[in-house]
Amino acid sequence: MGVRVVVVDEHRLLAEALASALKLRGHRVLAAAAPAAGAAELVINRAPEVCLLGTATPAQPGVFEPVVRIKRERPQIAVVVLGPVPSPRGIAAAFAAGACGYVRQDERIEGVERALAKARAGEVAISPQLLQGAFAELLNPAAQPDDEAGRLLRLLTPREVEVLVRVAEGEDTRLIAAGMAIAPSTARTHVQRVLMKLGVGSRLEAAALAARTGLLDRAAPARPFTAGRD
């Protein structure tokens, strides 16, 4: 027996295409829409057995507010989220709001039908593979890239950043002093401080480290403040 369903998606064409596919397979589609607002009201008024709620941003705060309202006012309506390859946060947010299922948007129509049947029966409608992948990511989160350039920049004063850029460009102490309008002895002191803070033993090493970490690209906008006294 077909399922009474409402299809809501941010993109009307997707909602209507899915609705047409479900109708051809014997399901009763009560509505197919893409409301920017009013999704919960539409579902509550039509009172389907299952709502298929599509979203491209499952981890975005507030995206499942319609689910919260639907479950508060019509708890008998099962909600299955149609979303992209999700982050664990997206899946968790869907279920926390009251959804009973999560189906990837690239799932075959047979997979969507299985989710509808499970949701109507009061079962959790999510593939074991999707759930396993979410748990795996939660238990072993991907390491965040190390922003070494940002860390090194935070060690240096703006004047020392300018000195490092000049060192990397091959300027000697005399040119650094002239370009920054400071005494050669002051320029030499700045260079030594830069080497010490970066943990390197020579100007060549400092230049190589700055180039390898992308520090020079990050420091470039800080270059135009040469005039002034120390």
C-alpha positions as CSV (number, residue, x, y, z in Angstrom):
1,M,0.0,0.0,0.0
2,G,1.3,3.4,-0.9
3,V,2.4,6.0,1.6
4,R,0.7,9.4,2.1
5,V,3.6,11.8,1.7
6,V,4.4,15.5,1.5
7,V,7.6,16.4,-0.3
8,V,9.3,19.6,0.7
9,D,12.6,20.7,-0.9
10,E,14.5,24.0,-1.2
11,H,14.4,23.4,-5.0
12,R,11.0,23.1,-6.5
13,L,12.2,21.1,-9.5
14,L,13.7,18.5,-7.2
15,A,10.5,18.4,-5.1
16,E,8.3,17.9,-8.1
17,A,10.5,15.3,-9.8
18,L,10.6,13.2,-6.6
19,A,6.9,13.6,-6.2
20,S,6.3,12.4,-9.8
21,A,8.5,9.4,-9.3
22,L,6.7,8.5,-6.1
23,K,3.3,8.8,-7.7
24,L,4.3,6.5,-10.5
25,R,5.2,3.9,-7.9
26,G,1.8,4.1,-6.2
27,H,2.3,6.6,-3.4
28,R,-0.1,9.3,-2.6
29,V,1.7,12.7,-2.8
30,L,-0.4,15.3,-1.0
31,A,1.9,18.2,-1.8
32,A,5.3,19.0,-3.4
33,A,6.7,22.4,-2.7
34,A,9.8,24.5,-2.0
35,P,8.6,27.1,0.5
36,A,11.2,29.5,1.8
37,A,9.0,29.6,4.9
38,G,5.9,27.9,5.9
39,A,7.1,24.3,5.4
40,A,5.9,23.2,8.8
41,E,2.5,24.8,8.3
42,L,2.1,23.1,4.9
43,V,2.9,19.7,6.4
44,I,0.7,20.1,9.5
45,N,-2.3,21.2,7.3
46,R,-1.9,18.3,4.8
47,A,-1.3,15.7,7.6
48,P,0.7,13.1,5.7
49,E,2.0,9.9,7.1
50,V,5.5,10.9,6.2
51,C,7.2,14.2,5.3
52,L,10.2,14.1,3.0
53,L,12.2,17.3,3.9
54,G,15.0,18.2,1.6
55,T,17.9,20.5,2.6
56,A,21.3,21.2,1.2
57,T,22.7,22.5,4.5
58,P,21.8,20.0,7.3
59,A,24.5,21.3,9.6
60,Q,23.3,24.9,9.4
61,P,21.7,26.2,12.6
62,G,18.0,26.4,12.6
63,V,17.5,24.5,9.4
64,F,15.4,21.8,11.2
65,E,13.1,24.2,13.0
66,P,10.2,23.1,10.8
67,V,10.8,19.5,12.0
68,V,10.6,20.7,15.6
69,R,7.2,22.3,15.0
70,I,5.8,19.4,13.0
71,K,6.7,17.0,15.8
72,R,5.3,19.3,18.4
73,E,2.0,19.8,16.8
74,R,1.6,16.6,14.8
75,P,3.8,14.0,16.5
76,Q,2.3,11.2,14.4
77,I,3.9,12.6,11.2
78,A,7.2,10.9,10.5
79,V,9.9,13.2,9.0
80,V,12.7,11.8,6.8
81,V,15.4,14.3,5.8
82,L,16.8,14.3,2.3
83,G,20.3,15.7,2.4
84,P,23.7,15.7,0.9
85,V,26.6,13.5,2.1
86,P,26.2,14.7,5.7
87,S,28.5,15.5,8.5
88,P,27.8,13.8,11.8
89,R,26.6,17.2,13.0
90,G,24.0,17.3,10.3
91,I,22.7,13.8,11.1
92,A,22.7,14.6,14.8
93,A,20.8,17.9,14.2
94,A,18.1,16.1,12.1
95,F,17.5,13.4,14.7
96,A,17.7,15.9,17.6
97,A,14.9,17.9,16.0
98,G,12.7,14.9,15.8
99,A,13.4,13.3,12.3
100,C,13.2,9.6,12.2
101,G,15.4,9.2,9.1
102,Y,18.1,10.6,6.9
103,V,18.5,9.7,3.2
104,R,21.1,11.0,0.8
105,Q,19.8,13.1,-2.1
106,D,21.7,10.8,-4.6
107,E,19.9,7.7,-3.3
108,R,17.9,5.6,-5.8
109,I,14.1,5.9,-5.6
110,E,14.0,2.3,-4.1
111,G,16.1,3.6,-1.2
112,V,13.7,6.5,-0.7
113,E,10.7,4.1,-0.7
114,R,12.4,1.9,1.9
115,A,12.9,4.9,4.1
116,L,9.2,5.9,3.7
117,A,8.1,2.4,4.7
118,K,10.3,2.3,7.7
119,A,9.3,5.8,8.8
120,R,5.6,4.9,8.5
121,A,6.2,1.8,10.6
122,G,7.8,3.9,13.3
123,E,11.3,2.6,12.6
124,V,14.6,4.5,12.1
125,A,15.1,5.1,8.4
126,I,18.9,5.5,7.8
127,S,21.2,3.1,6.0
128,P,23.7,1.3,8.1
129,Q,26.6,2.6,5.9
130,L,25.5,6.2,6.5
131,L,25.2,5.7,10.2
132,Q,28.5,3.8,10.4
133,G,30.3,6.6,8.4
134,A,28.9,9.3,10.8
135,F,30.0,7.4,13.9
136,A,33.5,6.8,12.3
137,E,33.9,10.5,11.7
138,L,32.7,11.3,15.2
139,L,35.2,8.8,16.8
140,N,38.0,9.7,14.4
141,P,37.6,13.4,13.3
142,A,39.7,14.5,10.4
143,A,42.6,16.5,11.6
144,Q,42.4,20.2,11.0
145,P,45.1,21.6,8.8
146,D,48.0,23.1,10.8
147,D,48.1,26.9,10.2
148,E,51.8,27.2,10.8
149,A,52.0,30.5,8.9
150,G,49.4,32.0,11.2
151,R,51.1,30.7,14.3
152,L,54.5,32.2,13.2
153,L,52.9,35.5,12.3
154,R,51.4,35.8,15.8
155,L,55.0,35.5,17.2
156,L,56.2,38.5,15.3
157,T,55.4,42.2,15.7
158,P,54.3,44.1,12.6
159,R,57.8,45.6,12.3
160,E,59.4,42.2,12.5
161,V,57.1,40.9,9.9
162,E,58.3,43.6,7.5
163,V,61.9,42.7,8.4
164,L,61.2,39.0,7.6
165,V,59.7,40.0,4.2
166,R,62.8,42.1,3.4
167,V,65.1,39.3,4.5
168,A,63.3,36.8,2.2
169,E,63.7,39.3,-0.6
170,G,67.4,39.2,-0.1
171,E,68.0,42.6,1.4
172,D,71.1,42.9,3.7
173,T,71.2,44.9,6.9
174,R,72.1,48.1,5.1
175,L,69.1,47.9,2.7
176,I,66.7,46.9,5.4
177,A,67.8,49.9,7.5
178,A,67.5,52.3,4.5
179,G,64.2,50.9,3.4
180,M,62.7,51.2,6.9
181,A,64.4,54.5,7.8
182,I,66.1,53.0,10.9
183,A,69.7,52.7,12.0
184,P,71.7,49.6,10.8
185,S,72.1,48.5,14.4
186,T,68.4,48.6,14.9
187,A,67.8,46.6,11.7
188,R,70.4,44.1,12.9
189,T,68.6,43.7,16.2
190,H,65.2,43.2,14.5
191,V,66.8,40.5,12.3
192,Q,68.2,38.7,15.3
193,R,64.8,38.8,17.1
194,V,63.1,37.4,14.0
195,L,65.6,34.5,13.8
196,M,65.1,33.8,17.5
197,K,61.3,33.8,17.4
198,L,61.2,31.6,14.3
199,G,63.7,29.2,15.9
200,V,66.2,29.3,13.0
201,G,69.9,30.0,12.8
202,S,70.3,32.0,9.7
203,R,68.6,34.4,7.3
204,L,68.5,31.7,4.7
205,E,66.6,29.4,7.0
206,A,64.2,32.1,7.9
207,A,63.5,32.8,4.3
208,A,63.0,29.1,3.5
209,L,60.7,28.7,6.5
210,A,58.6,31.7,5.4
211,A,58.3,30.4,1.9
212,R,57.5,26.8,2.9
213,T,54.7,27.8,5.2
214,G,53.1,30.4,3.0
215,L,54.0,33.1,5.6
216,L,55.3,35.4,2.9
217,D,51.9,35.5,1.1
218,R,50.1,36.2,4.4
219,A,52.7,38.9,5.3
220,A,52.7,40.7,2.0
221,P,49.7,43.0,2.9
222,A,51.6,44.1,6.0
223,R,54.6,45.4,4.0
224,P,53.6,49.1,3.3
225,F,54.3,50.6,6.7
226,T,58.0,51.3,6.3
227,A,58.1,55.0,7.4
228,G,58.5,55.7,11.1
229,R,60.9,55.5,14.0
230,D,61.7,52.6,16.3
